[in-house]
Amino acid sequence: MGLITLELFATLDLVAQSPGSPEEDPENFPFGGWQAPLLDRVSGAQVAAAYEGTDALLLGRRTYDIFAAYWPNRNDSFATLFNAIPKYVASRGTPDLQWDGSTQLGPDLVGAVREIRDRHDHIKVVGSLDLVQTLLREKLFDRLDLWVHPILLGVGKKVFANGTVPSNLTLLEPPAVGGTGTVYLRYGLDAGTPGTGNMDDVQGD
């Protein structure tokens, strides 16, 4: 069974809307492109390493449209990868799938994602916040790569919204900090749900 990894860029208040440019998702959001001033070589290298071995992309409709208009015209390592591997699109509409290797998922999204997981080794979900909420709700992911940037926006779509259910995560490696203060966190989904307790029961030194 393959691994599904959520690749997300967020602010300190966990806003993840439209990090790349003002045109990505401008609806009621004045901060499109907030990530650009915070990019550095460290985080760039982290992102590149995170995509090593990727053999499929799972995208929401809006992210797919952005990628399909951008990557086929590029000539770099990401373009080479993204243009070559299968792209699976979660959409209730009728997207224009002219990007080579693109397939729309059927109405049973959960079942379709499970089939993709059986077919590929390393599936990446990039952006696609509505899709992410479904995967969080169904616990249909294995890892979460989260880059937390040192800004607060106060508005915008967040990583953990209505789709979030109580879950345990395990930190897979120590946090890494870039030159601009961006923190890279890599988590794995763990079994069970968060426990509770009383601070009086915690044994101190």
N, CA and C of each residue as an Amber inpcrd file, in Angstrom:
protein
   615
   0.8490000  -1.1960000   0.0000000   0.0000000   0.0000000   0.0000000
   0.8780000   1.2380000   0.0000000   0.5490000   2.1980000  -0.8630000
   1.3490000   3.4080000  -0.9850000   1.0920000   4.4060000   0.1250000
   1.9200000   5.4400000   0.1410000   1.8190000   6.5060000   1.1360000
   1.2190000   7.7570000   0.5090000   0.2600000   8.3620000   1.1950000
  -0.3200000   9.6320000   0.7750000   0.2200000  10.7140000   1.7030000
   0.8830000  11.7050000   1.1270000   1.4750000  12.7890000   1.9100000
   0.8200000  14.1110000   1.5420000   0.3980000  14.8490000   2.5550000
  -0.1440000  16.1930000   2.3610000   1.0130000  17.1830000   2.4150000
   1.1960000  17.9630000   1.3480000   2.2670000  18.9560000   1.2780000
   1.6300000  20.3420000   1.3950000   1.8720000  21.0290000   2.5230000
   1.1470000  22.2630000   2.7880000   2.0640000  23.3600000   3.3130000
   1.7980000  24.5740000   2.8530000   2.5000000  25.7690000   3.3170000
   1.4970000  26.6200000   4.0930000   1.8640000  27.0260000   5.2990000
   0.9150000  27.7330000   6.1550000   1.6110000  28.8530000   6.9130000
   0.8030000  29.7960000   7.3800000   1.2740000  30.8560000   8.2650000
   1.2540000  30.3430000   9.7040000   1.7230000  31.1600000  10.6250000
   1.7390000  30.7460000  12.0200000   0.3300000  30.5280000  12.5620000
  -0.6670000  31.2390000  12.0230000  -2.0570000  30.9820000  12.3970000
  -2.7170000  29.9800000  11.4500000  -1.8730000  29.2330000  10.7300000
  -2.2500000  28.0780000   9.9150000  -3.1540000  28.4080000   8.7350000
  -3.0730000  29.6470000   8.2340000  -3.7200000  29.9870000   6.9750000
  -2.8800000  29.4000000   5.8360000  -3.5220000  28.6970000   4.9290000
  -2.8150000  28.0500000   3.8300000  -3.3610000  28.4730000   2.4690000
  -4.1810000  29.4860000   2.4390000  -4.8020000  29.9230000   1.1970000
  -3.8300000  30.6980000   0.3290000  -3.7730000  30.3660000  -0.9510000
  -3.1090000  31.1480000  -1.9880000  -1.6880000  31.5900000  -1.6080000
  -0.8060000  30.6610000  -1.2500000   0.5490000  31.0820000  -0.8730000
   1.3960000  31.5380000  -2.0540000   1.1310000  31.0060000  -3.2570000
   2.0490000  31.2150000  -4.3680000   1.8950000  32.5010000  -5.1470000
   0.6650000  32.9940000  -5.2720000   0.4490000  34.2080000  -6.0570000
  -0.9280000  34.7770000  -5.7490000  -1.1560000  36.0630000  -6.0490000
  -2.4740000  36.6650000  -5.8090000  -3.5880000  36.0330000  -6.6270000
  -3.2360000  35.3700000  -7.7450000  -4.2620000  34.8200000  -8.6310000
  -4.7300000  33.4250000  -8.2210000  -4.0720000  32.7860000  -7.2730000
  -4.4090000  31.3970000  -6.9540000  -5.8460000  31.2460000  -6.4540000
  -6.2010000  32.0130000  -5.4500000  -7.5280000  31.8950000  -4.8310000
  -7.8650000  33.2410000  -4.2000000  -8.2520000  34.2240000  -5.0060000
  -8.3710000  35.5920000  -4.5090000  -9.6630000  35.9140000  -3.7700000
 -10.6110000  35.0010000  -3.7360000 -11.9270000  35.3160000  -3.1800000
 -11.8350000  35.7060000  -1.7040000 -12.1930000  36.9500000  -1.4080000
 -12.2120000  37.4680000  -0.0320000 -10.8780000  37.2680000   0.6860000
  -9.7700000  37.3420000  -0.0790000  -8.4580000  37.1120000   0.5140000
  -7.4470000  38.0880000  -0.0880000  -6.9630000  39.0560000   0.6970000
  -6.0940000  40.0990000   0.1610000  -4.6100000  39.7900000   0.2260000
  -4.2210000  38.5720000   0.6520000  -2.8080000  38.2880000   0.9020000
  -2.2320000  37.2290000  -0.0350000  -2.8340000  37.0430000  -1.1990000
  -2.3210000  36.0520000  -2.1340000  -0.8560000  36.2910000  -2.4710000
  -0.0590000  35.2200000  -2.4170000   1.3720000  35.3250000  -2.6570000
   2.1810000  35.6260000  -1.4090000   1.5930000  35.3810000  -0.2320000
   2.2590000  35.7220000   1.0290000   3.5490000  34.9460000   1.2550000
   3.7010000  33.7940000   0.5930000   4.8840000  32.9630000   0.8240000
   6.1350000  33.5010000   0.1270000   5.9630000  34.2050000  -0.9780000
   7.1000000  34.6010000  -1.8090000   8.1940000  35.3490000  -1.0480000
   7.8870000  36.3420000  -0.2110000   8.9640000  37.0540000   0.4920000
   9.7060000  36.1990000   1.5120000   9.1830000  35.0120000   1.8290000
   9.7650000  34.1780000   2.8740000  10.5140000  32.9690000   2.3310000
  10.5740000  32.8280000   1.0190000  11.2790000  31.6980000   0.4280000
  12.7780000  31.8500000   0.6330000  13.4680000  30.7410000   0.8820000
  14.9240000  30.7480000   0.9610000  15.4450000  29.4080000   0.4460000
  16.7550000  29.2960000   0.3520000  17.3560000  28.0860000  -0.2070000
  17.1040000  26.8590000   0.6680000  17.0430000  27.0750000   1.9650000
  16.8300000  25.9450000   2.8670000  15.4670000  25.3220000   2.6280000
  14.4230000  26.1460000   2.6500000  13.0840000  25.5990000   2.4380000
  12.9320000  25.0610000   1.0180000  13.5860000  25.6980000   0.0470000
  13.5370000  25.1890000  -1.3110000  14.1270000  23.7930000  -1.4150000
  15.2510000  23.5690000  -0.7320000  15.8700000  22.2470000  -0.7310000
  14.9980000  21.2330000  -0.0070000  14.3170000  21.6640000   1.0500000
  13.4160000  20.7630000   1.7750000  12.2600000  20.3100000   0.8920000
  11.6910000  21.2580000   0.1550000  10.5850000  20.9180000  -0.7330000
  11.0520000  19.9460000  -1.8130000  12.2110000  20.2260000  -2.4020000
  12.7370000  19.3370000  -3.4460000  12.9450000  17.9260000  -2.9070000
  13.5030000  17.8160000  -1.7030000  13.7370000  16.4940000  -1.1120000
  12.4230000  15.7810000  -0.8110000  11.3950000  16.5490000  -0.4140000
  10.1090000  15.9460000  -0.0720000   9.4610000  15.2720000  -1.2750000
   9.7790000  15.7360000  -2.4770000   9.1490000  15.1850000  -3.6770000
   9.9350000  14.0450000  -4.3080000  11.0760000  13.7080000  -3.7500000
  11.8510000  12.6010000  -4.3070000  11.0500000  11.3040000  -4.2200000
  10.9780000  10.5860000  -5.3090000  10.2520000   9.3240000  -5.3430000
   8.7690000   9.4310000  -5.5930000   8.2460000  10.6510000  -5.7330000
   6.8190000  10.8270000  -5.9900000   6.4360000  10.1800000  -7.3170000
   5.3670000   9.3860000  -7.3120000   4.9440000   8.7650000  -8.5660000
   3.4910000   9.0650000  -8.9150000   2.8360000   9.9940000  -8.1810000
   1.4860000  10.4310000  -8.5440000   1.1440000  11.6840000  -7.7640000
   0.3250000  12.5500000  -8.3850000  -0.2170000  13.7320000  -7.7240000
  -1.7170000  13.5590000  -7.5610000  -2.2230000  13.9630000  -6.4100000
  -3.6620000  13.9830000  -6.1360000  -4.0280000  15.4330000  -5.8420000
  -4.8760000  16.0230000  -6.6860000  -5.1200000  17.4570000  -6.6320000
  -6.6060000  17.7790000  -6.6430000  -6.9640000  18.8750000  -5.9930000
  -8.2960000  19.4390000  -6.1470000  -8.3860000  20.1960000  -7.4560000
  -9.6090000  20.5700000  -7.8310000  -9.8390000  21.1860000  -9.1320000
  -9.0640000  22.5040000  -9.2940000  -9.1150000  23.3880000  -8.3210000
  -8.4680000  24.6890000  -8.4610000  -6.9450000  24.5310000  -8.5790000
  -6.3720000  23.7070000  -7.7200000  -4.9260000  23.4900000  -7.7830000
  -4.5400000  22.8460000  -9.1020000  -5.3510000  21.8950000  -9.5660000
  -5.0560000  21.2710000 -10.8580000  -5.0310000  22.3060000 -11.9750000
  -6.0140000  23.1820000 -12.0280000  -6.0620000  24.1950000 -13.0870000
  -4.8270000  25.0940000 -13.0520000  -4.3840000  25.4640000 -11.8430000
  -3.1880000  26.3030000 -11.7060000  -1.9560000  25.5450000 -12.2140000
  -1.8190000  24.3040000 -11.7890000  -0.6640000  23.5020000 -12.1890000
  -0.6680000  23.2420000 -13.7000000  -1.8480000  22.9110000 -14.2390000
  -1.9390000  22.5740000 -15.6610000  -1.6120000  23.7600000 -16.5550000
  -1.8430000  24.9680000 -16.0580000  -1.5100000  26.1640000 -16.8330000
  -0.0490000  26.5630000 -16.6790000   0.6200000  26.0230000 -15.6780000
   1.9760000  26.4800000 -15.3540000   3.0660000  25.4710000 -15.7180000
   2.9500000  24.2430000 -15.2260000   4.0690000  23.3170000 -15.3230000
   4.3680000  22.8070000 -16.7260000   3.4040000  22.5970000 -17.6150000
   3.7740000  22.1440000 -18.9590000   4.6640000  23.1300000 -19.7110000
   4.6930000  24.3950000 -19.2880000   5.4940000  25.4130000 -19.9700000
   6.8400000  25.6500000 -19.2930000   7.1400000  24.8800000 -18.2560000
   8.3820000  25.0570000 -17.5090000   9.4070000  24.0020000 -17.9130000
  10.6690000  24.2990000 -17.5860000  11.7490000  23.3640000 -17.8960000
  12.6930000  23.2950000 -16.7000000  12.2590000  22.6060000 -15.6570000
  13.0930000  22.4050000 -14.4780000  12.7620000  21.0430000 -13.8880000
  13.3680000  20.7160000 -12.7490000  13.2090000  19.3660000 -12.1990000
  11.7640000  19.0900000 -11.7690000  11.0930000  20.0980000 -11.2050000
   9.7000000  19.8980000 -10.8100000   8.8210000  19.6870000 -12.0410000
   9.0360000  20.4760000 -13.0820000   8.2470000  20.3190000 -14.3050000
   8.4610000  18.9390000 -14.9080000   9.7080000  18.4910000 -14.9310000
   9.9970000  17.1630000 -15.4680000   9.2320000  16.0900000 -14.7110000
   9.2120000  16.2040000 -13.3910000   8.4930000  15.2220000 -12.5670000
   6.9930000  15.3260000 -12.7700000   6.4440000  16.5280000 -12.5990000
   4.9970000  16.6990000 -12.6380000   4.4190000  16.3690000 -14.0090000
   5.1450000  16.6820000 -15.0610000   4.6380000  16.3940000 -16.4030000
   4.6660000  14.9030000 -16.7330000   5.5120000  14.1430000 -16.0320000
   5.6850000  12.7350000 -16.3670000   4.7620000  11.8090000 -15.5950000
   4.3950000  12.1780000 -14.3670000   3.6570000  11.2400000 -13.5180000
   2.1460000  11.4330000 -13.6650000   1.3550000  10.4450000 -13.2610000
  -0.1040000  10.5870000 -13.3240000  -0.6120000  11.6800000 -12.3760000
  -1.6410000  12.3860000 -12.8400000  -2.3210000  13.4040000 -12.0420000
  -3.7760000  12.9810000 -11.8570000  -4.2330000  12.8890000 -10.6060000
  -5.6070000  12.5250000 -10.3060000  -6.3270000  13.7450000  -9.7460000
  -7.5130000  14.0300000 -10.2930000  -8.2090000  15.2780000  -9.9910000
  -9.5340000  14.9740000  -9.3000000  -9.6990000  15.5490000  -8.1100000
 -10.9600000  15.4310000  -7.3850000 -11.8310000  16.6300000  -7.7360000
 -12.9410000  16.3900000  -8.4120000 -13.8240000  17.4780000  -8.8300000
 -15.2280000  16.9460000  -9.0540000 -16.2170000  17.7510000  -8.6320000
 -17.6080000  17.3910000  -8.8950000 -18.0670000  17.8960000 -10.2540000
 -17.2660000  18.7530000 -10.8690000 -17.6200000  19.3330000 -12.1530000
 -17.0220000  18.5580000 -13.3120000 -16.7880000  19.2820000 -14.4100000
 -16.2150000  18.6700000 -15.6110000 -14.9440000  19.4220000 -15.9850000
 -13.8420000  19.1650000 -15.2970000 -12.6010000  19.8900000 -15.5690000
 -12.0400000  19.5670000 -16.9420000 -11.3110000  20.5240000 -17.4960000
 -10.6370000  20.3520000 -18.7740000  -9.2920000  19.6840000 -18.4980000
  -9.1870000  18.3990000 -18.8110000  -8.0040000  17.6120000 -18.4420000
  -7.0700000  17.4330000 -19.6340000  -6.5480000  18.5430000 -20.1390000
  -5.6560000  18.4810000 -21.2880000  -4.2060000  18.1890000 -20.9020000
  -3.8800000  18.3450000 -19.6450000  -2.5200000  18.0330000 -19.1880000
  -2.3190000  16.5260000 -19.2800000  -1.2780000  16.0980000 -19.9840000
  -1.0280000  14.6780000 -20.1980000  -0.9600000  13.9210000 -18.8760000
  -1.6170000  12.7740000 -18.8550000  -1.5770000  11.9270000 -17.6670000
  -2.6050000  12.2640000 -16.6150000  -3.6130000  13.0550000 -16.9680000
  -4.6090000  13.4980000 -15.9900000  -5.8650000  12.6360000 -16.0460000
  -6.4170000  12.3430000 -14.8550000  -7.6210000  11.5320000 -14.7450000
  -8.5220000  12.1210000 -13.6820000  -9.8060000  12.2850000 -13.9890000
 -10.7560000  12.7420000 -12.9820000 -11.2440000  11.5680000 -12.1530000
 -11.3020000  11.7500000 -10.8410000 -11.8060000  10.7090000  -9.9570000
 -13.3290000  10.6720000  -9.9940000 -13.8870000   9.5130000  -9.7330000
 -15.3280000   9.3480000  -9.7530000 -15.9850000   9.9250000  -8.5090000
 -17.3140000   9.8130000  -8.4200000 -18.0670000  10.4190000  -7.3110000
 -17.7460000   9.8110000  -5.9510000 -17.2940000   8.5650000  -5.9330000
 -16.8900000   7.9360000  -4.6670000 -15.4260000   8.2960000  -4.4170000
 -15.2080000   9.5040000  -3.8770000 -13.8570000  10.0100000  -3.7170000
 -13.0340000   9.1260000  -2.7920000 -13.5960000   8.7210000  -1.6730000
 -12.8550000   7.9120000  -0.7120000 -12.4150000   6.5940000  -1.3430000
 -13.3370000   5.9390000  -2.0300000 -12.9830000   4.6860000  -2.6910000
 -11.9310000   4.8800000  -3.7690000 -12.0460000   5.9800000  -4.5260000
 -11.0810000   6.2510000  -5.5820000  -9.6900000   6.5080000  -5.0190000
  -9.6190000   7.2450000  -3.9090000  -8.3140000   7.5240000  -3.2990000
  -7.6870000   6.2380000  -2.7760000  -8.4840000   5.3660000  -2.2230000
  -7.9460000   4.0830000  -1.7440000  -7.4010000   3.2550000  -2.9090000
  -8.0490000   3.3250000  -4.0510000  -7.5440000   2.6130000  -5.2270000
  -6.2140000   3.2020000  -5.6850000  -6.1120000   4.5300000  -5.6450000
  -4.8510000   5.1750000  -6.0170000  -3.7350000   4.7410000  -5.0760000
  -4.0550000   4.6640000  -3.8050000  -3.0510000   4.2510000  -2.8150000
  -2.5500000   2.8360000  -3.0930000  -3.4160000   1.9720000  -3.5960000
  -3.0060000   0.6050000  -3.9370000  -2.1780000   0.5610000  -5.2200000
  -2.2880000   1.6040000  -6.0410000  -1.6640000   1.6110000  -7.3650000
  -0.2940000   2.2760000  -7.3670000  -0.0540000   3.1790000  -6.4170000
   1.1840000   3.9610000  -6.4120000   1.8790000   3.8630000  -5.0580000
   3.1820000   4.1690000  -5.0650000   3.9750000   4.0880000  -3.8380000
   3.9850000   5.3950000  -3.0560000   4.1090000   6.5130000  -3.7590000
   4.2440000   7.8100000  -3.0930000   3.3590000   8.8410000  -3.7920000
   2.2060000   9.1300000  -3.1790000   1.2360000  10.0790000  -3.7330000
   1.3150000  11.3750000  -2.9420000   1.3970000  12.5040000  -3.6520000
   1.4630000  13.8040000  -2.9990000   0.1800000  14.5830000  -3.2540000
  -0.3500000  15.1640000  -2.1760000  -1.4740000  16.0960000  -2.2580000
  -0.9040000  17.4830000  -2.0170000  -1.0290000  18.3600000  -3.0040000
  -0.4270000  19.6880000  -2.9090000  -1.5490000  20.7170000  -2.7960000
  -1.4780000  21.5960000  -1.7800000  -2.5380000  22.5940000  -1.6320000
  -3.8900000  21.9130000  -1.4980000  -4.8410000  22.3050000  -2.3650000
  -6.1270000  21.6010000  -2.4700000  -6.8260000  21.4750000  -1.1210000
  -7.0750000  22.6170000  -0.4730000  -7.5450000  22.6080000   0.9140000
  -8.8940000  21.9200000   1.0920000  -9.8010000  22.0470000   0.1360000
 -11.0840000  21.3500000   0.2740000 -10.8750000  19.8350000   0.2610000
 -10.0350000  19.3710000  -0.6430000  -9.7080000  17.9460000  -0.6920000
  -9.0190000  17.5150000   0.5920000  -8.1150000  18.3240000   1.0920000
  -7.4050000  18.0010000   2.3300000  -8.3800000  17.7860000   3.4830000
  -9.4400000  18.6050000   3.5600000 -10.4130000  18.4430000   4.6440000
 -11.0680000  17.0660000   4.5910000 -11.3630000  16.5960000   3.3940000
 -11.9410000  15.2530000   3.2540000 -10.9500000  14.1930000   3.6960000
  -9.6980000  14.3150000   3.2930000  -8.6950000  13.3160000   3.6520000
  -8.4360000  13.3160000   5.1530000  -8.4570000  14.5040000   5.7690000
  -8.3070000  14.5740000   7.2230000  -9.4880000  13.9070000   7.9270000
 -10.6880000  14.1930000   7.4560000 -11.8910000  13.6390000   8.0840000
 -11.9060000  12.1150000   7.9980000 -11.4530000  11.5790000   6.8690000
 -11.4510000  10.1330000   6.6570000 -10.1650000   9.4720000   7.1520000
  -9.2410000  10.2730000   7.6760000  -7.8980000   9.7860000   8.0410000
  -7.2830000   9.0220000   6.8750000  -7.4530000   9.5870000   5.6920000
  -6.9970000   8.9440000   4.4730000  -5.7050000   9.6230000   3.9930000
  -4.7440000   9.6560000   4.8750000  -3.4060000  10.1480000   4.5650000
  -2.4440000   9.4610000   5.5150000  -1.1700000   9.5040000   5.1620000
  -0.1630000   8.8320000   5.9760000   0.8320000   9.8060000   6.5850000
   1.1210000  10.8840000   5.8520000   2.0930000  11.8570000   6.3320000
   1.5990000  13.2710000   6.0570000   2.1160000  14.1850000   6.8520000
   1.8330000  15.5980000   6.6730000   3.1500000  16.3560000   6.7070000
   3.5020000  16.9800000   5.5870000   4.6550000  17.8760000   5.5210000
   4.1240000  19.3010000   5.6050000   4.5130000  20.0240000   6.6520000
   3.9510000  21.3460000   6.9060000   5.0780000  22.3570000   7.1050000
   5.0910000  23.3710000   6.2390000   6.0260000  24.4810000   6.3800000
   5.2760000  25.6450000   7.0270000   5.6700000  26.0090000   8.2510000
   4.9990000  27.0610000   9.0130000   5.8330000  28.3330000   8.9280000
   5.2410000  29.3800000   8.3620000   5.9540000  30.6300000   8.1010000
   5.6560000  31.6580000   9.1970000   6.6360000  32.4910000   9.5450000
   6.5030000  33.3850000  10.6930000   5.7310000  34.6690000  10.4040000
   4.4840000  34.5100000   9.9730000   3.5910000  35.6520000   9.7920000
   2.1970000  35.2630000  10.2780000   1.4010000  36.2660000  10.6070000
  -0.0010000  36.0890000  10.9830000  -0.8620000  36.8750000  10.0090000
  -1.9040000  36.2460000   9.4760000  -2.7900000  36.9190000   8.5270000
  -4.1750000  37.1870000   9.1090000  -4.6710000  36.3040000   9.9320000
  -5.9640000  36.5390000  10.5710000  -7.1740000  36.2240000   9.7170000
  -6.9780000  36.0550000   8.4120000  -8.0710000  35.6900000   7.5080000
  -7.5530000  34.6430000   6.5360000  -8.4810000  33.9040000   5.9550000
  -8.1070000  32.9340000   4.9370000  -8.4200000  31.5050000   5.3420000
  -8.4110000  30.6340000   4.3560000  -8.6830000  29.2160000   4.5880000
  -7.5180000  28.5810000   5.3370000  -7.8560000  27.7340000   6.3000000
  -6.8350000  27.1530000   7.1590000  -6.6010000  25.6740000   6.8590000
  -5.4480000  25.2010000   7.2880000  -5.1030000  23.7910000   7.1050000
  -6.1100000  22.9000000   7.8020000  -6.3850000  23.1860000   9.0670000
  -7.2900000  22.3490000   9.8500000  -8.6020000  23.1000000  10.0350000
  -9.6090000  22.6650000   9.3020000 -10.9040000  23.3490000   9.3240000
 -11.9820000  22.3240000   9.6390000 -13.0980000  22.3950000   8.9160000
 -14.2490000  21.5620000   9.2440000 -14.0020000  20.0670000   9.0570000
 -12.9920000  19.7160000   8.2650000 -12.7500000  18.2940000   8.0260000
 -11.9280000  17.6080000   9.0910000 -11.4080000  18.3560000  10.0430000
 -10.4910000  17.7830000  11.0160000 -11.2300000  16.9450000  12.0570000
 -10.7020000  15.7750000  12.3470000 -11.2290000  14.9250000  13.4060000
 -10.0920000  14.6460000  14.3890000 -10.4050000  14.2900000  15.6240000
  -9.3470000  14.0040000  16.5960000  -8.4150000  12.9060000  16.0920000
  -7.1420000  13.1940000  16.0690000  -6.1480000  12.2630000  15.5200000
  -4.8330000  12.4150000  16.2650000  -4.0700000  11.3400000  16.3050000
  -2.7140000  11.3650000  16.8480000  -1.7190000  11.4260000  15.6970000
  -0.7120000  12.2610000  15.8570000   0.3600000  12.3600000  14.8780000
   1.6940000  12.1310000  15.5800000   2.6590000  11.6180000  14.8250000
   3.9990000  11.3920000  15.3390000   4.9870000  12.2270000  14.5470000
   5.8310000  12.9730000  15.2440000   6.8700000  13.7440000  14.5700000
   7.9280000  12.7790000  14.0460000   8.1400000  12.7780000  12.7280000
   9.0060000  11.7850000  12.1000000  10.4770000  12.1770000  12.1150000
  10.7550000  13.4530000  12.2350000  12.1380000  13.9150000  12.2840000
  12.1490000  15.2600000  12.9900000  13.3140000  15.6940000  13.5060000
  13.3510000  16.9700000  14.2210000  12.9220000  18.1250000  13.3340000
  12.2470000  19.1240000  13.8810000  11.8970000  20.3120000  13.0960000
  13.1460000  20.9730000  12.5300000  13.0130000  21.5420000  11.3440000
  14.1270000  22.2300000  10.6940000  13.7130000  23.6710000  10.4240000
  14.6150000  24.6120000  10.6990000  14.3160000  26.0300000  10.5730000
  15.1360000  26.6330000   9.4410000  14.4590000  27.3770000   8.5510000
  15.1410000  28.0630000   7.4640000  15.6210000  29.4370000   7.8810000
  16.3010000  30.1090000   6.9770000  16.8970000  31.4020000   7.2740000
  15.9010000  32.5060000   7.5450000  14.6820000  32.3620000   7.0450000
  13.6530000  33.3840000   7.2840000  12.7680000  33.0500000   8.4800000
  13.0830000  31.9650000   9.1710000  12.2880000  31.5650000  10.3300000
  11.1820000  30.5840000  10.0230000  11.1110000  30.0970000   8.7930000
  10.1200000  29.0850000   8.4430000  10.5080000  27.7490000   9.0660000
   9.5600000  27.0890000   9.6950000   9.8100000  25.8140000  10.3650000
   9.1760000  24.6890000   9.5440000   9.9800000  23.6780000   9.2570000
   9.5060000  22.5190000   8.4980000   9.2190000  21.3800000   9.4730000
   7.9660000  20.8990000   9.4430000   7.5140000  19.8380000  10.3240000
   7.0200000  18.6610000   9.4870000   7.4890000  17.4830000   9.8070000
   7.0520000  16.2800000   9.0900000   6.4320000  15.3100000  10.0920000
   5.1480000  15.0360000   9.9120000   4.4000000  14.1750000  10.8160000
   3.8940000  12.9230000  10.0920000   3.6970000  11.8690000  10.8640000
   3.0330000  10.6730000  10.3760000   1.7450000  10.4550000  11.1460000
   0.7060000   9.9880000  10.4680000  -0.5510000   9.6800000  11.1410000
  -0.3660000   8.4610000  12.0320000  -0.8010000   8.5740000  13.2660000
  -0.6800000   7.4780000  14.2230000  -2.0750000   6.9330000  14.5410000
  -2.1010000   5.8130000  15.2100000  -3.3760000   5.1620000  15.5350000
  -4.0600000   5.8430000  16.7120000  -5.3620000   5.6060000  16.8110000
  -6.1140000   6.0580000  17.9640000  -6.4980000   7.5210000  17.9060000
  -7.0420000   7.9950000  19.0180000  -7.4390000   9.3960000  19.1540000
  -6.7470000   9.9810000  20.3820000  -6.6180000  11.3020000  20.4560000
  -5.9030000  11.9200000  21.5700000  -6.5110000  11.5520000  22.9180000
  -5.6290000  11.2530000  23.8580000  -6.0780000  10.9480000  25.2020000
  -6.2750000  12.2180000  26.0160000  -6.8490000  12.0760000  27.1810000
  -7.0500000  13.1990000  28.0980000  -6.5700000  12.7940000  29.4790000
  -6.4520000  13.7640000  30.3500000  -5.9930000  13.4650000  31.6970000
  -6.1200000  14.6820000  32.5800000  -5.5870000  14.5630000  33.7600000
  -5.6090000  15.6410000  34.7390000  -4.1690000  15.9970000  35.0580000
  -3.8580000  17.2790000  35.0840000  -2.4880000  17.7070000  35.3510000
  -2.0060000  17.2480000  36.7270000  -2.9430000  16.9970000  37.6560000
  -2.5440000  16.5080000  38.9780000  -1.9300000  15.1120000  38.9070000
  -2.2460000  14.3920000  37.7870000  -1.7290000  13.0340000  37.6460000
  -0.3440000  12.9960000  37.0000000   0.1080000  14.1520000  36.5150000
   1.4150000  14.1960000  35.8510000   2.5030000  14.2360000  36.9170000
   3.4320000  13.3140000  36.8330000   4.4940000  13.2350000  37.8240000
   5.6380000  14.1590000  37.4310000   5.9600000  15.1080000  38.2890000
   7.0780000  16.0020000  38.0400000   8.3530000  15.4540000  38.6210000
   9.4260000  16.2530000  38.5110000  10.7190000  15.8500000  39.0630000
  10.7190000  16.0250000  40.5800000
